[in-house]
């Protein structure tokens, strides 16, 4: 039997029925990813398998480095086939790493190639895949169509002119591609030089000087409005943890002035400033019916030497162990107290915090929207089988799995859509095991409808992008 077969990961008859009848054919709602909008606007065609499979993929780079592969074959100047061959030599060493599953799923679903990946099969794979890459089916538009991707939420800085999104809007795609408001750089008053360069760029985009806190917030809100006009319905924030401080507009204005004057804010000043700005964004989200996404727990750019050489997002980040729930409680409460807490998805990176966060979210469900505060899908280092199951178990035990908005790619790669299949198979296997053990009823219509909702329907209802 092939490694990737129809019943891959499905260990019971119930799991197989749930997957094939209720999950497999649902469309994809990829509400958070890092696909470059210009690649969709230009309907990018990929020259070779190394380009579409390895470009920007820090998951693979980390594995290759761990396997003793030189940086030249990861982010360096090695020839494309040599990079691909280095990856094929690495794949057999990834057994029990999710990359082994993902890579074979990607090879099967995109290229219909059904061999184990290794040095011996590399040339066969390379030639066959590169031939298939000539097809329109494997252009950016073809991939979105063939995987029935109904929504793509890209991740965009407030200073982005969204010109590529304007182009995409006129292309008549079946996929709705919308921007996501990611104002992380607006918080960095502790890095005055970088902060000021970004504020100056923002001032140029809005066409007015930014010389006060009020100016900054006005400019940010103007961009928030523009994103809304362009179809955006989500903000996204990459944080070590939620910020909170008892502060005032006068104090935060002084911190802005200090940073604008070229002096780095202190740790306490950064806390106050970041909380104040994040609270404002939360209020705008609530006003417009948006969803706020909080990605918490990553410790980034750990390797200073490689950061200097390669920059961010190249595979040198990890799970942090920051205290999470106290400031999260206070941040959410600061918005809830005034009736301005938006729909919120919190993605936890340290699974030891899953239960604490799941109970925290329950404190702010208010009966206005089903699943208003969400424990997001297993994220980054947790978007693998154990991490997904841990997240779903915490949500099941302390909240409502039935209201879960499901999977997302969180990826820069057009080859990542089988991650939705992977998640769906794991979900169905988990529920199938529960049916066999008698922990949920042997009612496939009841359980199957929940599966369909988690795969697509809940996200469609919750985020409102298609409405």
C-alpha positions as a Markdown table, in Angstrom:
| # | Residue | x | y | z |
|---|---|---|---|---|
| 1 | Unk | 0.0 | 0.0 | 0.0 |
| 2 | Unk | 1.2 | 3.5 | -0.7 |
| 3 | Unk | 2.3 | 5.6 | 2.3 |
| 4 | Unk | -0.3 | 8.3 | 1.5 |
| 5 | Unk | -3.4 | 6.3 | 0.9 |
| 6 | Unk | -7.1 | 7.1 | 1.1 |
| 7 | Unk | -7.3 | 6.2 | 4.8 |
| 8 | Unk | -4.0 | 7.7 | 5.9 |
| 9 | Unk | -4.2 | 8.5 | 9.7 |
| 10 | Unk | -7.8 | 7.2 | 9.9 |
| 11 | Unk | -7.7 | 4.2 | 12.3 |
| 12 | Unk | -11.4 | 3.3 | 12.7 |
| 13 | Unk | -14.4 | 2.8 | 10.5 |
| 14 | Unk | -16.0 | 5.8 | 12.2 |
| 15 | Unk | -13.0 | 8.0 | 11.4 |
| 16 | Unk | -13.0 | 6.9 | 7.8 |
| 17 | Unk | -16.7 | 7.7 | 7.4 |
| 18 | Unk | -16.4 | 11.1 | 9.1 |
| 19 | Unk | -13.5 | 12.1 | 6.9 |
| 20 | Unk | -14.7 | 10.8 | 3.5 |
| 21 | Unk | -18.3 | 11.8 | 3.9 |
| 22 | Unk | -18.1 | 15.0 | 6.0 |
| 23 | Unk | -14.6 | 16.5 | 5.9 |
| 24 | Unk | -12.8 | 15.7 | 2.7 |
| 25 | Unk | -14.7 | 17.9 | 0.2 |
| 26 | Unk | -15.3 | 20.9 | 2.4 |
| 27 | Unk | -13.8 | 24.2 | 1.0 |
| 28 | Unk | -10.8 | 25.8 | 2.6 |
| 29 | Unk | -11.1 | 29.0 | 4.7 |
| 30 | Unk | -7.5 | 30.1 | 5.1 |
| 31 | Unk | -8.2 | 33.1 | 7.3 |
| 32 | Unk | -4.5 | 33.6 | 8.4 |
| 33 | Unk | -1.4 | 33.1 | 6.2 |
| 34 | Unk | 1.7 | 34.8 | 5.0 |
| 35 | Unk | 1.3 | 34.3 | 1.2 |
| 36 | Unk | 2.8 | 37.2 | -0.7 |
| 37 | Unk | -0.1 | 39.1 | -2.2 |
| 38 | Unk | 2.1 | 40.0 | -5.2 |
| 39 | Unk | 2.3 | 36.3 | -6.1 |
| 40 | Unk | -1.5 | 36.1 | -6.4 |
| 41 | Unk | -1.7 | 39.4 | -8.2 |
| 42 | Unk | 0.9 | 38.2 | -10.7 |
| 43 | Unk | -0.5 | 34.6 | -10.9 |
| 44 | Unk | 3.0 | 33.5 | -10.1 |
| 45 | Unk | 4.4 | 30.5 | -12.1 |
| 46 | Unk | 7.2 | 28.5 | -10.4 |
| 47 | Unk | 10.3 | 27.7 | -12.3 |
| 48 | Unk | 11.2 | 24.5 | -10.5 |
| 49 | Unk | 10.4 | 22.3 | -7.5 |
| 50 | Unk | 13.0 | 23.9 | -5.3 |
| 51 | Unk | 11.5 | 27.3 | -5.9 |
| 52 | Unk | 7.9 | 26.3 | -4.9 |
| 53 | Unk | 8.9 | 23.8 | -2.2 |
| 54 | Unk | 11.9 | 25.3 | -0.4 |
| 55 | Unk | 11.8 | 29.0 | -0.9 |
| 56 | Unk | 11.1 | 30.8 | 2.4 |
| 57 | Unk | 10.3 | 27.5 | 4.2 |
| 58 | Unk | 12.1 | 27.8 | 7.6 |
| 59 | Unk | 10.5 | 24.5 | 8.8 |
| 60 | Unk | 12.6 | 22.7 | 6.1 |
| 61 | Unk | 15.6 | 24.8 | 6.7 |
| 62 | Unk | 15.7 | 23.9 | 10.4 |
| 63 | Unk | 15.5 | 20.2 | 9.6 |
| 64 | Unk | 18.3 | 20.5 | 7.0 |
| 65 | Unk | 20.5 | 22.4 | 9.4 |
| 66 | Unk | 19.8 | 19.7 | 12.0 |
| 67 | Unk | 20.9 | 17.1 | 9.5 |
| 68 | Unk | 24.3 | 18.8 | 8.9 |
| 69 | Unk | 23.4 | 20.6 | 5.7 |
| 70 | Unk | 25.3 | 23.7 | 4.9 |
| 71 | Unk | 23.5 | 27.1 | 4.9 |
| 72 | Unk | 24.3 | 27.4 | 1.2 |
| 73 | Unk | 21.7 | 24.7 | 0.5 |
| 74 | Unk | 19.1 | 26.4 | 2.7 |
| 75 | Unk | 19.1 | 30.2 | 2.2 |
| 76 | Unk | 22.3 | 30.4 | 0.2 |
| 77 | Unk | 23.3 | 30.5 | -3.4 |
| 78 | Unk | 23.5 | 26.8 | -4.2 |
| 79 | Unk | 21.9 | 25.7 | -7.5 |
| 80 | Unk | 18.2 | 24.8 | -7.2 |
| 81 | Unk | 18.6 | 21.1 | -7.9 |
| 82 | Unk | 21.4 | 20.9 | -5.4 |
| 83 | Unk | 19.1 | 22.5 | -2.7 |
| 84 | Unk | 16.4 | 20.1 | -3.6 |
| 85 | Unk | 18.8 | 17.1 | -3.5 |
| 86 | Unk | 19.9 | 18.2 | 0.0 |
| 87 | Unk | 16.3 | 18.3 | 1.1 |
| 88 | Unk | 15.7 | 14.8 | -0.4 |
| 89 | Unk | 18.7 | 13.5 | 1.5 |
| 90 | Unk | 17.2 | 15.0 | 4.7 |
| 91 | Unk | 13.7 | 13.7 | 4.4 |
| 92 | Unk | 14.4 | 10.1 | 5.5 |
| 93 | Unk | 15.9 | 11.6 | 8.7 |
| 94 | Unk | 12.6 | 13.4 | 9.4 |
| 95 | Unk | 10.7 | 10.2 | 10.4 |
| 96 | Unk | 8.2 | 11.1 | 13.2 |
| 97 | Unk | 8.6 | 14.8 | 12.4 |
| 98 | Unk | 5.5 | 16.3 | 10.8 |
| 99 | Unk | 7.7 | 17.3 | 7.8 |
| 100 | Unk | 7.7 | 13.7 | 6.7 |
| 101 | Unk | 3.9 | 13.6 | 6.5 |
| 102 | Unk | 3.6 | 17.1 | 5.0 |
| 103 | Unk | 6.2 | 16.5 | 2.3 |
| 104 | Unk | 4.7 | 13.3 | 1.1 |
| 105 | Unk | 1.2 | 14.8 | 1.2 |
| 106 | Unk | 2.4 | 17.8 | -0.8 |
| 107 | Unk | 4.1 | 15.6 | -3.4 |
| 108 | Unk | 1.0 | 13.4 | -3.8 |
| 109 | Unk | -1.7 | 16.2 | -3.8 |
| 110 | Unk | 0.1 | 18.7 | -6.1 |
| 111 | Unk | 2.1 | 16.4 | -8.4 |
| 112 | Unk | 0.4 | 13.0 | -8.1 |
| 113 | Unk | 3.9 | 11.5 | -7.3 |
| 114 | Unk | 3.6 | 8.5 | -5.0 |
| 115 | Unk | 7.1 | 7.5 | -4.0 |
| 116 | Unk | 9.1 | 7.8 | -0.8 |
| 117 | Unk | 11.3 | 10.9 | -0.9 |
| 118 | Unk | 15.0 | 10.1 | -0.6 |
| 119 | Unk | 18.3 | 10.6 | -2.5 |
| 120 | Unk | 17.5 | 7.7 | -4.9 |
| 121 | Unk | 14.1 | 9.1 | -5.9 |
| 122 | Unk | 15.2 | 12.7 | -6.1 |
| 123 | Unk | 15.9 | 12.9 | -9.9 |
| 124 | Unk | 12.6 | 11.1 | -10.8 |
| 125 | Unk | 10.7 | 13.5 | -8.5 |
| 126 | Unk | 12.5 | 16.6 | -9.8 |
| 127 | Unk | 11.8 | 15.8 | -13.5 |
| 128 | Unk | 8.2 | 14.8 | -13.0 |
| 129 | Unk | 7.3 | 17.7 | -10.8 |
| 130 | Unk | 9.0 | 20.3 | -12.9 |
| 131 | Unk | 7.0 | 19.0 | -15.9 |
| 132 | Unk | 3.8 | 19.4 | -14.0 |
| 133 | Unk | 4.8 | 22.9 | -12.9 |
| 134 | Unk | 4.3 | 24.0 | -16.5 |
| 135 | Unk | 0.6 | 23.5 | -16.1 |
| 136 | Unk | -1.8 | 26.3 | -15.3 |
| 137 | Unk | -3.1 | 24.1 | -12.5 |
| 138 | Unk | 0.1 | 24.8 | -10.5 |
| 139 | Unk | 0.1 | 28.6 | -11.0 |
| 140 | Unk | -0.9 | 30.6 | -8.0 |
| 141 | Unk | -4.4 | 30.9 | -9.3 |
| 142 | Unk | -4.6 | 27.3 | -10.3 |
| 143 | Unk | -3.6 | 26.1 | -6.8 |
| 144 | Unk | -6.2 | 28.3 | -5.1 |
| 145 | Unk | -8.9 | 27.0 | -7.4 |
| 146 | Unk | -7.9 | 23.3 | -7.3 |
| 147 | Unk | -7.8 | 23.2 | -3.5 |
| 148 | Unk | -11.2 | 25.1 | -3.3 |
| 149 | Unk | -9.7 | 27.9 | -1.2 |
| 150 | Unk | -12.6 | 30.3 | -0.6 |
| 151 | Unk | -10.8 | 32.8 | 1.5 |
| 152 | Unk | -7.1 | 33.8 | 1.9 |
| 153 | Unk | -6.2 | 36.3 | 4.7 |
| 154 | Unk | -2.8 | 37.7 | 4.0 |
| 155 | Unk | -0.7 | 39.5 | 6.7 |
| 156 | Unk | -0.1 | 43.2 | 5.9 |
| 157 | Unk | 1.6 | 46.2 | 7.5 |
| 158 | Unk | -0.5 | 49.3 | 7.9 |
| 159 | Unk | 2.0 | 51.1 | 5.6 |
| 160 | Unk | 1.2 | 48.7 | 2.7 |
| 161 | Unk | -0.6 | 50.4 | -0.1 |
| 162 | Unk | -2.5 | 47.2 | -0.8 |
| 163 | Unk | -2.0 | 47.7 | -4.6 |
| 164 | Unk | -1.7 | 44.0 | -5.1 |
| 165 | Unk | -5.0 | 43.5 | -3.3 |
| 166 | Unk | -6.5 | 46.0 | -5.7 |
| 167 | Unk | -5.2 | 44.0 | -8.6 |
| 168 | Unk | -6.5 | 40.7 | -7.2 |
| 169 | Unk | -10.0 | 42.2 | -6.7 |
| 170 | Unk | -10.2 | 42.7 | -10.4 |
| 171 | Unk | -9.1 | 39.2 | -11.4 |
| 172 | Unk | -12.5 | 37.5 | -10.8 |
| 173 | Unk | -11.0 | 34.7 | -8.7 |
| 174 | Unk | -13.2 | 32.2 | -6.9 |
| 175 | Unk | -11.0 | 32.9 | -3.9 |
| 176 | Unk | -11.5 | 36.1 | -1.9 |
| 177 | Unk | -8.1 | 37.4 | -0.9 |
| 178 | Unk | -8.3 | 40.0 | 1.8 |
| 179 | Unk | -5.7 | 42.0 | 3.8 |
| 180 | Unk | -5.1 | 41.6 | 7.6 |
| 181 | Unk | -4.0 | 44.6 | 9.6 |
| 182 | Unk | -0.7 | 43.8 | 11.4 |
| 183 | Unk | 0.5 | 46.9 | 13.3 |
| 184 | Unk | 3.3 | 45.3 | 15.4 |
| 185 | Unk | 5.8 | 47.9 | 14.4 |
| 186 | Unk | 3.7 | 50.6 | 15.9 |
| 187 | Unk | 4.5 | 49.2 | 19.4 |
| 188 | Unk | 8.3 | 49.3 | 19.2 |
| 189 | Unk | 9.0 | 52.5 | 21.1 |
| 190 | Unk | 11.9 | 50.6 | 22.8 |
| 191 | Unk | 13.7 | 50.7 | 19.5 |
| 192 | Unk | 13.5 | 54.3 | 18.7 |
| 193 | Unk | 15.5 | 54.3 | 15.4 |
| 194 | Unk | 13.4 | 51.6 | 13.8 |
| 195 | Unk | 10.2 | 53.0 | 15.3 |
| 196 | Unk | 10.8 | 56.4 | 13.8 |
| 197 | Unk | 11.7 | 55.1 | 10.4 |
| 198 | Unk | 8.4 | 53.2 | 10.4 |
| 199 | Unk | 6.4 | 56.2 | 11.7 |
| 200 | Unk | 7.9 | 58.4 | 9.0 |
| 201 | Unk | 6.9 | 55.8 | 6.4 |
| 202 | Unk | 3.3 | 55.7 | 7.9 |
| 203 | Unk | 3.2 | 59.5 | 7.7 |
| 204 | Unk | 4.1 | 59.4 | 4.0 |
| 205 | Unk | 1.3 | 56.9 | 3.3 |
| 206 | Unk | -1.4 | 59.0 | 5.1 |
| 207 | Unk | 0.0 | 62.2 | 3.8 |
| 208 | Unk | 0.3 | 64.1 | 7.1 |
| 209 | Unk | 2.9 | 64.7 | 9.7 |
| 210 | Unk | 3.0 | 62.4 | 12.8 |
| 211 | Unk | 4.3 | 64.5 | 15.7 |
| 212 | Unk | 2.1 | 63.4 | 18.5 |
| 213 | Unk | 0.4 | 60.3 | 20.0 |
| 214 | Unk | -2.9 | 61.6 | 18.6 |
| 215 | Unk | -1.4 | 61.9 | 15.1 |
| 216 | Unk | -0.1 | 58.3 | 15.3 |
| 217 | Unk | -3.5 | 56.9 | 16.4 |
| 218 | Unk | -5.3 | 59.0 | 13.7 |
| 219 | Unk | -3.0 | 57.6 | 11.1 |
| 220 | Unk | -3.4 | 54.1 | 12.2 |
| 221 | Unk | -7.2 | 54.4 | 12.3 |
| 222 | Unk | -7.1 | 55.8 | 8.8 |
| 223 | Unk | -5.2 | 52.7 | 7.6 |
| 224 | Unk | -7.6 | 50.5 | 9.6 |
| 225 | Unk | -10.5 | 52.2 | 7.7 |
| 226 | Unk | -8.7 | 51.6 | 4.3 |
| 227 | Unk | -8.1 | 47.9 | 5.1 |
| 228 | Unk | -11.8 | 47.7 | 5.9 |
| 229 | Unk | -12.7 | 49.2 | 2.5 |
| 230 | Unk | -10.4 | 46.7 | 0.9 |
| 231 | Unk | -12.3 | 43.8 | 2.5 |
| 232 | Unk | -10.2 | 43.3 | 5.6 |
| 233 | Unk | -12.0 | 42.0 | 8.6 |
| 234 | Unk | -9.2 | 40.9 | 10.9 |
| 235 | Unk | -6.2 | 42.3 | 12.7 |
| 236 | Unk | -3.2 | 40.2 | 13.7 |
| 237 | Unk | -0.6 | 40.8 | 16.4 |
| 238 | Unk | 2.5 | 38.8 | 17.1 |
| 239 | Unk | 3.3 | 39.3 | 20.8 |
| 240 | Unk | 5.4 | 37.6 | 23.4 |
| 241 | Unk | 2.4 | 38.1 | 25.7 |
| 242 | Unk | -0.5 | 40.5 | 26.1 |
| 243 | Unk | 0.4 | 43.9 | 27.4 |
| 244 | Unk | -1.3 | 45.7 | 30.3 |
| 245 | Unk | -0.4 | 48.8 | 32.4 |
| 246 | Unk | -2.4 | 51.3 | 34.5 |
| 247 | Unk | -1.6 | 54.4 | 32.4 |
| 248 | Unk | -3.0 | 57.6 | 31.0 |
| 249 | Unk | -3.0 | 59.4 | 27.7 |
| 250 | Unk | -0.6 | 62.0 | 29.2 |
| 251 | Unk | 1.9 | 59.3 | 30.2 |
| 252 | Unk | 1.7 | 57.5 | 26.9 |
| 253 | Unk | 2.0 | 60.8 | 25.0 |
| 254 | Unk | 5.2 | 61.5 | 26.9 |
| 255 | Unk | 6.5 | 58.0 | 25.9 |
| 256 | Unk | 5.7 | 58.7 | 22.3 |
| 257 | Unk | 7.5 | 62.0 | 22.4 |
| 258 | Unk | 10.6 | 60.4 | 24.0 |
| 259 | Unk | 10.8 | 57.7 | 21.3 |
| 260 | Unk | 10.1 | 60.3 | 18.5 |
| 261 | Unk | 13.0 | 62.3 | 20.0 |
| 262 | Unk | 15.3 | 59.3 | 19.4 |
| 263 | Unk | 15.5 | 57.8 | 22.9 |
| 264 | Unk | 14.5 | 54.2 | 23.5 |
| 265 | Unk | 11.6 | 53.6 | 25.9 |
| 266 | Unk | 12.2 | 51.6 | 29.0 |
| 267 | Unk | 10.6 | 48.2 | 29.6 |
| 268 | Unk | 7.9 | 49.7 | 31.7 |
| 269 | Unk | 7.3 | 52.5 | 29.2 |
| 270 | Unk | 7.0 | 50.0 | 26.3 |
| 271 | Unk | 4.5 | 48.0 | 28.4 |
| 272 | Unk | 2.3 | 51.1 | 28.9 |
| 273 | Unk | 2.6 | 52.3 | 25.3 |
| 274 | Unk | 1.9 | 48.9 | 23.7 |
| 275 | Unk | -1.1 | 48.3 | 25.9 |
| 276 | Unk | -2.6 | 51.7 | 25.1 |
| 277 | Unk | -2.2 | 51.3 | 21.3 |
| 278 | Unk | -3.4 | 47.6 | 21.4 |
| 279 | Unk | -6.5 | 48.7 | 23.3 |
| 280 | Unk | -7.3 | 51.3 | 20.7 |
| 281 | Unk | -6.9 | 48.8 | 17.9 |
| 282 | Unk | -9.2 | 46.4 | 19.9 |
| 283 | Unk | -11.8 | 49.2 | 20.1 |
| 284 | Unk | -11.7 | 49.8 | 16.3 |
| 285 | Unk | -12.1 | 46.1 | 15.7 |
| 286 | Unk | -15.2 | 46.0 | 17.9 |
| 287 | Unk | -16.6 | 49.1 | 16.2 |
| 288 | Unk | -16.3 | 47.5 | 12.8 |
| 289 | Unk | -17.2 | 43.9 | 13.7 |
| 290 | Unk | -13.6 | 42.7 | 13.0 |
| 291 | Unk | -11.8 | 39.8 | 14.7 |
| 292 | Unk | -8.6 | 40.4 | 16.7 |
| 293 | Unk | -6.0 | 37.6 | 16.4 |
| 294 | Unk | -3.3 | 37.4 | 19.1 |
| 295 | Unk | -0.3 | 35.2 | 18.4 |
| 296 | Unk | 1.4 | 34.8 | 21.8 |
| 297 | Unk | 4.4 | 33.0 | 23.1 |
| 298 | Unk | 7.2 | 33.1 | 20.4 |
| 299 | Unk | 10.7 | 34.0 | 21.4 |
| 300 | Unk | 12.3 | 35.3 | 18.2 |
| 301 | Unk | 15.7 | 35.7 | 16.6 |
| 302 | Unk | 17.5 | 33.7 | 19.2 |
| 303 | Unk | 20.7 | 33.3 | 17.2 |
| 304 | Unk | 22.2 | 36.8 | 16.9 |
| 305 | Unk | 24.9 | 35.8 | 14.4 |
| 306 | Unk | 22.3 | 34.3 | 12.0 |
| 307 | Unk | 19.9 | 37.2 | 12.5 |
| 308 | Unk | 22.7 | 39.5 | 11.4 |
| 309 | Unk | 23.4 | 37.4 | 8.4 |
| 310 | Unk | 19.9 | 36.4 | 7.3 |
| 311 | Unk | 17.4 | 38.6 | 9.1 |
| 312 | Unk | 14.1 | 37.5 | 10.7 |
| 313 | Unk | 11.8 | 34.6 | 9.8 |
| 314 | Unk | 14.7 | 32.3 | 8.7 |
| 315 | Unk | 14.3 | 29.5 | 11.3 |
| 316 | Unk | 15.8 | 30.8 | 14.5 |
| 317 | Unk | 12.7 | 31.3 | 16.6 |
| 318 | Unk | 11.3 | 29.0 | 19.4 |
| 319 | Unk | 8.7 | 28.5 | 22.0 |
| 320 | Unk | 8.9 | 31.0 | 24.9 |
| 321 | Unk | 7.9 | 30.5 | 28.5 |
| 322 | Unk | 6.4 | 33.9 | 29.2 |
| 323 | Unk | 3.8 | 34.4 | 32.0 |
| 324 | Unk | 0.6 | 34.7 | 30.0 |
| 325 | Unk | -2.7 | 34.7 | 31.7 |
| 326 | Unk | -2.6 | 37.6 | 34.2 |
| 327 | Unk | -1.9 | 40.3 | 31.6 |
| 328 | Unk | -4.1 | 38.6 | 29.1 |
| 329 | Unk | -7.0 | 38.8 | 31.7 |
| 330 | Unk | -6.4 | 42.4 | 32.3 |
| 331 | Unk | -6.0 | 43.3 | 28.6 |
| 332 | Unk | -9.3 | 41.5 | 27.6 |
| 333 | Unk | -11.0 | 43.0 | 30.7 |
| 334 | Unk | -10.0 | 46.5 | 29.7 |
| 335 | Unk | -11.9 | 46.1 | 26.5 |
| 336 | Unk | -14.8 | 44.1 | 27.9 |
| 337 | Unk | -15.4 | 46.7 | 30.7 |
| 338 | Unk | -16.5 | 49.3 | 28.2 |
| 339 | Unk | -18.3 | 46.8 | 25.9 |
| 340 | Unk | -15.6 | 47.1 | 23.3 |
| 341 | Unk | -14.1 | 43.6 | 23.3 |
| 342 | Unk | -14.0 | 42.3 | 19.7 |
| 343 | Unk | -14.2 | 38.8 | 18.5 |
| 344 | Unk | -10.8 | 37.4 | 19.5 |
| 345 | Unk | -8.7 | 34.4 | 18.5 |
| 346 | Unk | -5.8 | 33.6 | 20.8 |
| 347 | Unk | -3.1 | 31.3 | 19.4 |
| 348 | Unk | -1.0 | 29.8 | 22.1 |
| 349 | Unk | 2.5 | 28.6 | 21.3 |
| 350 | Unk | 3.4 | 26.9 | 24.6 |
| 351 | Unk | 1.1 | 24.0 | 25.0 |
| 352 | Unk | 1.7 | 24.0 | 28.8 |
| 353 | Unk | -0.5 | 27.1 | 28.8 |
| 354 | Unk | -3.4 | 25.5 | 26.8 |
| 355 | Unk | -5.6 | 24.8 | 29.8 |
| 356 | Unk | -4.9 | 28.1 | 31.5 |
| 357 | Unk | -5.8 | 30.0 | 28.3 |
| 358 | Unk | -8.9 | 27.9 | 27.6 |
| 359 | Unk | -10.3 | 28.8 | 31.1 |
| 360 | Unk | -9.3 | 32.5 | 30.6 |
| 361 | Unk | -11.2 | 32.7 | 27.3 |
| 362 | Unk | -14.3 | 31.3 | 29.0 |
| 363 | Unk | -14.4 | 34.4 | 31.3 |
| 364 | Unk | -15.1 | 36.7 | 28.4 |
| 365 | Unk | -17.8 | 34.7 | 26.4 |
| 366 | Unk | -20.8 | 37.1 | 26.6 |
| 367 | Unk | -23.6 | 35.3 | 24.8 |
| 368 | Unk | -23.6 | 37.7 | 21.9 |
| 369 | Unk | -21.7 | 35.5 | 19.4 |
| 370 | Unk | -21.2 | 31.8 | 19.5 |
| 371 | Unk | -17.5 | 31.1 | 20.3 |
| 372 | Unk | -16.8 | 34.9 | 20.5 |
| 373 | Unk | -13.4 | 34.2 | 22.2 |
| 374 | Unk | -11.5 | 31.4 | 20.4 |
| 375 | Unk | -8.6 | 29.2 | 21.4 |
| 376 | Unk | -6.9 | 29.2 | 18.0 |
| 377 | Unk | -5.6 | 26.2 | 16.2 |
| 378 | Unk | -2.2 | 24.6 | 17.1 |
| 379 | Unk | 0.2 | 27.3 | 15.8 |
| 380 | Unk | 3.7 | 27.1 | 14.4 |
| 381 | Unk | 5.6 | 24.5 | 16.4 |
| 382 | Unk | 2.2 | 23.1 | 17.5 |
| 383 | Unk | 0.6 | 22.6 | 14.1 |
| 384 | Unk | 1.5 | 18.9 | 14.2 |
| 385 | Unk | -0.5 | 15.9 | 15.3 |
| 386 | Unk | 0.3 | 16.1 | 19.1 |
| 387 | Unk | -0.1 | 19.9 | 19.2 |
| 388 | Unk | -3.4 | 19.8 | 17.3 |
| 389 | Unk | -4.8 | 17.1 | 19.5 |
| 390 | Unk | -3.6 | 18.9 | 22.7 |
| 391 | Unk | -5.3 | 22.1 | 21.6 |
| 392 | Unk | -8.6 | 20.3 | 20.7 |
| 393 | Unk | -8.6 | 18.4 | 24.0 |
| 394 | Unk | -8.1 | 21.5 | 26.0 |
| 395 | Unk | -10.9 | 23.2 | 24.0 |
| 396 | Unk | -13.2 | 20.2 | 24.3 |
| 397 | Unk | -12.7 | 19.9 | 28.1 |
| 398 | Unk | -13.1 | 23.6 | 28.9 |
| 399 | Unk | -15.1 | 25.1 | 26.1 |
| 400 | Unk | -17.0 | 24.1 | 22.9 |
| 401 | Unk | -15.1 | 22.2 | 20.3 |
| 402 | Unk | -18.2 | 22.4 | 18.1 |
| 403 | Unk | -17.7 | 26.2 | 17.8 |
| 404 | Unk | -14.0 | 26.0 | 16.8 |
| 405 | Unk | -13.1 | 28.0 | 13.7 |
| 406 | Unk | -10.6 | 25.3 | 12.6 |
| 407 | Unk | -7.4 | 25.2 | 10.7 |
| 408 | Unk | -5.3 | 27.7 | 8.9 |
| 409 | Unk | -2.0 | 27.4 | 7.1 |
| 410 | Unk | 0.0 | 30.3 | 8.7 |
| 411 | Unk | 2.3 | 29.7 | 5.8 |
| 412 | Unk | 4.3 | 31.6 | 3.1 |
| 413 | Unk | 4.1 | 28.6 | 0.7 |
| 414 | Unk | 1.5 | 27.8 | -1.9 |
| 415 | Unk | 2.2 | 24.1 | -1.2 |
| 416 | Unk | 0.8 | 24.3 | 2.4 |
| 417 | Unk | -2.9 | 23.5 | 1.6 |
| 418 | Unk | -2.6 | 19.8 | 2.5 |
| 419 | Unk | -2.2 | 21.0 | 6.1 |
| 420 | Unk | -5.9 | 21.4 | 6.1 |
| 421 | Unk | -6.3 | 17.8 | 5.0 |
| 422 | Unk | -3.8 | 16.7 | 7.7 |
| 423 | Unk | -5.8 | 18.6 | 10.3 |
| 424 | Unk | -9.1 | 17.1 | 9.1 |
| 425 | Unk | -7.8 | 13.6 | 9.2 |
| 426 | Unk | -6.5 | 14.1 | 12.7 |
| 427 | Unk | -9.9 | 15.7 | 13.8 |
| 428 | Unk | -11.8 | 12.8 | 12.3 |
| 429 | Unk | -9.5 | 10.2 | 13.8 |
| 430 | Unk | -9.9 | 11.8 | 17.2 |
| 431 | Unk | -13.7 | 11.8 | 17.0 |
| 432 | Unk | -13.7 | 8.3 | 15.5 |
| 433 | Unk | -11.8 | 7.0 | 18.5 |
| 434 | Unk | -14.3 | 8.6 | 20.8 |
| 435 | Unk | -17.1 | 6.9 | 19.0 |
| 436 | Unk | -15.4 | 3.5 | 19.3 |
| 437 | Unk | -14.8 | 4.0 | 23.0 |
| 438 | Unk | -18.4 | 5.2 | 23.5 |
| 439 | Unk | -17.4 | 8.7 | 24.7 |
| 440 | Unk | -19.6 | 10.3 | 22.0 |
| 441 | Unk | -22.7 | 8.8 | 20.4 |
| 442 | Unk | -22.4 | 6.6 | 17.4 |
| 443 | Unk | -24.4 | 9.1 | 15.5 |
| 444 | Unk | -22.5 | 10.0 | 12.3 |
| 445 | Unk | -24.9 | 12.7 | 11.3 |
| 446 | Unk | -24.5 | 14.5 | 14.6 |
| 447 | Unk | -20.8 | 14.2 | 14.8 |
| 448 | Unk | -20.4 | 14.7 | 11.0 |
| 449 | Unk | -22.2 | 18.0 | 11.1 |
| 450 | Unk | -19.8 | 19.2 | 13.8 |
| 451 | Unk | -16.9 | 18.1 | 11.6 |
| 452 | Unk | -18.2 | 20.0 | 8.6 |
| 453 | Unk | -18.6 | 23.1 | 10.7 |
| 454 | Unk | -15.1 | 23.0 | 12.1 |
| 455 | Unk | -13.7 | 22.4 | 8.6 |
| 456 | Unk | -15.4 | 25.5 | 7.0 |
| 457 | Unk | -18.8 | 26.6 | 8.3 |
| 458 | Unk | -17.8 | 28.0 | 11.6 |
| 459 | Unk | -15.1 | 30.2 | 10.1 |
| 460 | Unk | -17.4 | 31.3 | 7.4 |
| 461 | Unk | -20.0 | 32.4 | 10.0 |
| 462 | Unk | -17.5 | 33.8 | 12.5 |
| 463 | Unk | -15.2 | 36.0 | 10.4 |
| 464 | Unk | -17.8 | 37.3 | 7.9 |
| 465 | Unk | -15.4 | 37.8 | 5.1 |
| 466 | Unk | -17.7 | 36.3 | 2.5 |
| 467 | Unk | -20.8 | 38.3 | 3.5 |
